[in-house]
Amino acid sequence: MKNKSPLLVIDSGIGNLASVANMIRKIGGEAKFSSSPDEIRQAQKLILPGVGSYDVGINALRERSLDIAVKTAVKENGSMLLGICLGMQLLFESSEEGNQPGLGLIQGHVRSFQLSEQSLRVPHMGWNVVRPKWTSKLLNVGDEQRFYFVHSFHADCTNAEDVSATTLYGYDFVSAVERGNVMGVQFHPEKSHRFGMALFKRFWELPPC
């Protein structure tokens, strides 16, 4: 049965909201932007997009009390949360890129790329293969999918079971995570054409917790 509730896209002032909404509309879904803590706390499904630096991202949430709203939605209401790019990094406890603590919804730390191959440049930019480690809510193990990346930092999970997919760029790095109702992708599904559409469709069609 099609989910009738809109996907609530968190508007903290730093995300690529229009592209996310356009992709959701393409798969027949409905997106709603919100910077209201009350709406975020009550939403069934949340998307946290983000571009830019770690401290700017987490401070943008805190200045609007959206960090507390997100954690309340996830921990108390069972809301499903999808973090995209910087939004995924903000799910973690901290980052080498900044000094502020993150949301702490997934244990681990965000680190910069350490590349020994001179032919590889940072940021990691362009299309790359995402390899699921197990069938998660968003990705099927065995499927080879290509997504668009733009990032200089990547997550390092404390718990290996939280890693749902990896990608090779000099070495394998975490490109998707999942812990219960909290999910994150380092790539940009909103820029990834049919692969991104498929991922958003799966998130849209997930039954409520």
N, C-alpha and C positions, 0 to 999 in steps of 0.2 A: 504494500500500500504506500502510495506516495506521501511523503511527509509534508503536511500543509503549513507547518510553522516556518517562518523565514529564518535564514541563517543570519545571525546578528554579527556584523563586522565591527569590531571595536575601533572607534575613531579616536586615536590619541594624538592625531596631528602629524604622524610620521609614516603612515602606511600608504601603500599603493591601492587605495580603496576602489577607485573606479575600475581598474583592470580586474580586480577580484570580483566585483559585482557583475561586470560584463560576462565573465566566464561562467558565473553561477546562472545568469539568465540564459546562456547558451545551452545549458543542460536542463532547462525547464524549471530551475529553482528560483527562489526569491531571496534577495539580500536586503538587509536593512542596516544602515549605519547608525551607530549610537555612541555617544560619550556620556551617557547617563548611567551612573552606578546602579540605580534601581533597576533599569532595564537589563543591564548586564547580569546582575544577580539572579534575575528571574528567567533568563533565556535558556532554552533547551540546548542550543548549539551555538558556539562562539568561534569566531575566526579572529586571530590576532596577527595581522600583518605588520611588517616593520621594515624600514630601511634606515641606514645611518649607523651611528655608533651606539654602543651598549649603554653608557651612562645617560645619553640623551634619550634613548628609548625608555629606560626604566623610570627616569625622572618625569617623562611625559605622562606615564601612567600614574605615578605617585601624586603629581600636582593636581590631578583630577580625581584622586581617590579610586582610580580604576584598578589598581593593583589589589586592593582589599576586595573589591567587587568581584574580580576574576577568581581569586582564591576562595571566596565564599561560594560562588556559583559552582566551582569544581568540587570542593570538599564537602559542602553541606547540601547542595541541591542536585549533585550528580550531573551537572551540565557537561556536555562534551566540548572540548576545546582543541582547536587546531592552530598551532603557531606556524607562521611562514617566515622563512629567512631570519631576520633579526628577531621576529616574533618567536621563532623556535628557540633561539639562543637565550631569550629572556625567561624561558621556562626553567632554566638552570639556576644554580646557586650563585655563580659569579663568573667573571670573565677577565682574561688578561687585558682586554681592551679598555677596561674601566675600573673604577674603585667601588662602585655601588653594588650592593647585593641584588641578585635577581629575584624572581618569584619563588624559586625553590620548590617548584612542583615536580621536578625531576632532579635527582641527585647527580651532581657532576659539575664540571668546570668547562668554560669555553676558552679555547687556546688558538693561537695564531698558527698558520701553516709554517712548518719547518721543512723546507724543500732543499734537497741536496743537488737535484738535477737543475742545471742552469737554464735548460730549455723551457722549464716550467716557470710561469710568472704568477705573482700574486698581485691583484686578486685572481682567484680561480673564476674564469668568466667564459660562458658559453655552454654548449650542450654536452652532457655526459650521461653515462649509463648508471642507473640506480639499481642495485642488486638487493632485493629483499632477502633477509635472513630467515624469515618465517612468514607465514600468511597472517597479515595483520588486518586491522579494520580497513586500511587504505590500499594495501599492496598485496599481491599474491606472490608467494615464493615460486621461483621458476620462471616468472615473467621478466623479460629484459625490457626495461622501459628507459626512455631518454627524457631528461628534464633540463631546463635552463637554470644555470647557476650564476650568481654574482656575489662573491664573498671572500674575505681574507681570513676569517676565523671559523673554527668548527668546534663542535661539542665533543667532550670526552666524558662518557657516562661512567659513573661509579659502578652501576649494576649493568653487567653485560646483557641481561635479559631485557633491558629497556631499549636496546638497539634493534630497530626493525629493518633497517637497510643501511648499506654502505656504498661508497663510491670510490673509485681509484683516481687519485690525482697525486702522483709521486708515491703515495701510500694510501691504504684504505682509511677513509675517514667516515664518521657517522653522518649519514645524509637523511635519516629519518628515525624518529623515536616514537615509542608508544608505551605508556603505563596506564592501564585502566582506561579512564575517560579522557586522558591527556595525550595528545598527539602533536608531533612537530615534524616539519620538513625543512631542510636547509635550502632546497631549491625553490624556484618560483613556479608553482603550478599554473598561475594565472598567465604566464608567458610560455607555457609548454604545450600549446595546441591540443591535439587529441589525447595525449597522455595526461595533461592537466585537467582536461574535461572529465576524463574517466575517474581521476582521483576526487575531484569535487563532487561528481555524481555519487560515488561511494559514500562520501561524508554526508551528503544531503540525504541519502536513503538509509543511513544508519538508524535503527530503532532507538528511541530514547532509553536511557539507563533506567 
